[in-house]
Amino acid sequence: QVQLVESGGGLVQTGGSLRLSCAASGTIVGINNMGWYRQAPVKERNLVAVITTGGRTDYADSVKGRFTISRDNAKNTVSLQMASLKPEDTGVYYCKATGLGGAYWGQGTQVTVSS
C-alpha cells in the first residue's frame, strides 16, 4: 500500500506562484511515473505534468513554460512549481504515482487563482 500526501495548495492572485509537493510513503515498490492532475469544478481530471524515474517530463499544453515538475527519487517526492498562474488553473490538484503495485492517488489539494 502506498500513501500519497499533497501539500502547498492555496489561494493566489493571477500572475502569482505556488509550489505543490507530494510525498509517497508505505510499501513503495518500483514507482515509475509520478505526476500531477487537475480537476476543475464539473470537469474531468486531466494530466498537468508527469515525470519518469529518469527525469523525462511531459506537460499539458496549457501549462508549458509556466509549470515545472521535479522529483527526488531517493525521498519519493514530486513537486510542481507553478508560475504565472491564471484563473483557469483553478482546481483540485492530485498527485499520482504508478509502479509495479499499480496506480496510487493522493487526496488532492485545492488551488484557487483569483482574477
N, C-alpha and C positions, 0 to 999 in steps of 0.2 A: 504494500500500500504506500502510495506517495501522496504527500500533502503539499499543496502549493499555497503560499500566503503572499498576497499582494499588499503593497503599501505605496503611499505617495500621491494618491488622488486628491482632488480638492477643487476649489473654485478659483478661477483665474480670469483676468480680462483678456480680450482679444489682443493678440500680439505677445502675450506672456509665455512663460515656460513652466514646465513641470517635469519632474523625473519620477517615473514609476519603477518600483523594484519588486521582484518576485523571488522568494526563497523556497527551494524544494527540500523536503525532509522526509524521513521514513525509509522504507526499503527501496532504495534507488538502485535500479539495475539497468545499465545500458541506455541512459537517456540520450536520445539523438537530437531531434529538433526541439527548440524552445521558442515560444513566440507569444505575441500579444494579439488579441482580438478585441474588437469593439462592437458593442451593441447599443445602438441609439433607440430611443423610445419607439415602439411599434415597428421596429425594423429587425432584420436578421442580424445574426452575429457574423461579422466579417473579419478576415485577416487584416491586420495592420502591418505587422512585421514578423519575420521569422529568422532565426539564426541556427546554423548547424553546429555540430561539435567542432568542426574545423574552422568555424568563423565565417562561413559564407552567409550572406544576408540577402533578403528579398523584402521589398516593401510594396504596399499598396500605392498605386499611382498618386492618390490624393495626399500622401504624406511624404513622398520622396523629396529630399532636400530639406525637410523640416524635422523629421524624426530620425533618431539613431538608436539602433538596438545593439546591445552588447551583452556578453555573458562571461561568467567566471566558472569554468568547468570544475575547478577544484572545490569551489564553495557551492556549486549547484545553484547559482543565482543568475537571473537575467534581468536586465534593466532596459528601460525605454526613456530616452531623453527626448522630450517634446519641446519644440521651439516654434515661434511664430504661430501660436495656436489660434484657431478660428472657431466660431460658434458651431460649425458643422463637425468639429472634433468632439463635441459633447457626447457622452455616453458612458456606459459601464465598460471598463477595460478588464479583460480576463487574460490571465496567464495560462498558457498551455504547454505541457511537456509530453513528448511522445518517446517511447522507447520499447524495450523488449516486453515490458509488462502491459503495454497498451498506452492509452492516452489519458492524461490527467488534467483537470481544470482547477483553477483557483476559484475563490468565491466572488471575485470581482471587486473593483474599486471605481468609485464614481469620479468622473472628470466632467466639470461643467465650465464652459467657456462663455463668458458674458460678453455681449456686444456693446 
